[in-house]
C-alpha cells in the first residue's frame, strides 16, 4: 500500500472522529509513522515560514511544523500539503458538527418538553385506543431510525465530497463493468477531459488495454479487494503517460459494488529515475575504469562500500577483505588519528583536497599519498568518495635528490677549501718568485757596476 493510499485511509479514519485534539494527535502520529525519519509537530500558532498552515477559507486551526524537511522528496511534500489541507477540512467539518450539535441539543430540549406533553396525551389515549397507540409508536420508531440513517448517509456523503474535491490525486469511482460514475477535478485535469467526457469514455477510453500489468492488476483487486501498482493511461489527446494507482472494491449503503481508483501521474518521477539510473551507470563505469585509486565509504564509520581495481592494486587487499569492513578494521591507516582529523573537515566543509597521508599495504609496505575526498549521494544517502594519488616514488626521488644535493654541497665545500689552499700556495710561490727576480736583477746591476766602475 503506498503513501497516497495510506494517507487516504488515515484521513478517512480521522473524519470518523469527533474530538479535535484526538484528530490532531492521530494525524501527527500517522505522519510521523509514514514519513520517518522526518518529524512532525502541531503548533497552535505559526512558528516559521516553512510551517504548513491548517486552514480553510474561513478558519485557522494552527500549523504543522516539519523537522528535517530536507529529507522529503517533492512528491512526498506534495502528499503532506494535500493531507494538511484535508485535515483543515475535517476540522472545519467538526466545528460545523459541534455547532450543529448545540442547535440539535436545543431542539432536542424543546422536543423533550413537547415529548413529555405528548406522552401525557399518549397516556390518555392509551386508555381509549391502545391498539392505535402501539401502531403510532412503531411508526415513530421506524421514522426515527430512517431519519438517523439518512443523516449518517448525508454526513458520509459530505465527507466523501470534501475528500474528492480537495484531493491533489485523481480519484475515479467506477462500476465493476468499468463505467465511470464520478471523477474529481484532479482527474479531469490529468486526463484533460470534463467529468462528463470521462463518464462517456469509461475505462476502455482512458486505460492502455495493452499494458502488461493490467490483467494482473484487475485479478489481484478481484481476489484481495484492493491493489496497488503502476498502469499506463491515455489523455484526451492520445498521449500515453505512466501512473501509480491504488484501487479498492467497496459496497454502497444500498449494497452495490463500486471501485475507487486513486491515480497519480508519475511521468516526472519516471524521467528522474531514468536520468538517475543513467547517471549512476556513468558514474559506475568511470569509477571502475579510473586510473586513480578510488573508494566509496560511509563518512563517519569508515565502512567501505566499494573500491575500484586500481585501489586494490595499490594496497594489495582483495576486495572481499575490504567491502563491508571499516578502513580501520582493514588496517590501511599508518596513523588512524589522521583519518579522524580529516573526516571532521568533510563533515564541516563537505570535502578536502591533497592531504598528505600514509597507508599500510597488505605486504607491509608504507605508501605515501595525497588524499582528496568529497561527499556524494548514493542510493539516497550521503557517502564519501575518496581519490588517492600515490606519491611514494616522487617522495623517494625528492628525498634522494635532497640527499644528493646535500652531498654535493659538502663536496663543493671540500673542493672549495682545497682550492683556496692551493691558491694561497700559488700566491705564496708567486710572491717568492717575484722577490727572487727582483733580487737577481739587483745582483746583475751590482755585477755590472763591478765590471765597469765608471758606470
Protein Blocks (a to p, Z undefined) as FASTA:
>chain_A
ZZklmmmmmmmmmmmpccfklmmmmmmmmmmmmmocbdcdddfbdfbfklccdddfkbce
bjcddehklmpcfklmmmmmmmmmmmmmmmmmmmmmmmmmmmmmmmmmmmmmmmmmmmmm
mmmmmmmmmmlmmmmmmmmmmmmmmmmmmmmmmmmmmmmmmmmmmpcbdcddddfkopaf
bdcfklmmmnopafklmmmnommlmpcfklmklmmmmmmmmmnopacdddddddfkopac
dddddddddddfkopacdddddddfklmmmmmmmmmmmmmmmmmmmmmpmbdcddddfkl
opafbdcfklmmmnopafklmgopafklnopafblmlmmmmmmmmmmnopaehiacdddd
fkopacddddddddddeehiacdddddddfklmmmmmmmmmmmmmmmmmmmmmmmmmmmm
mmmmmmmmmmmmmmmmmmmmmmmmmmmmmmmmmZZ
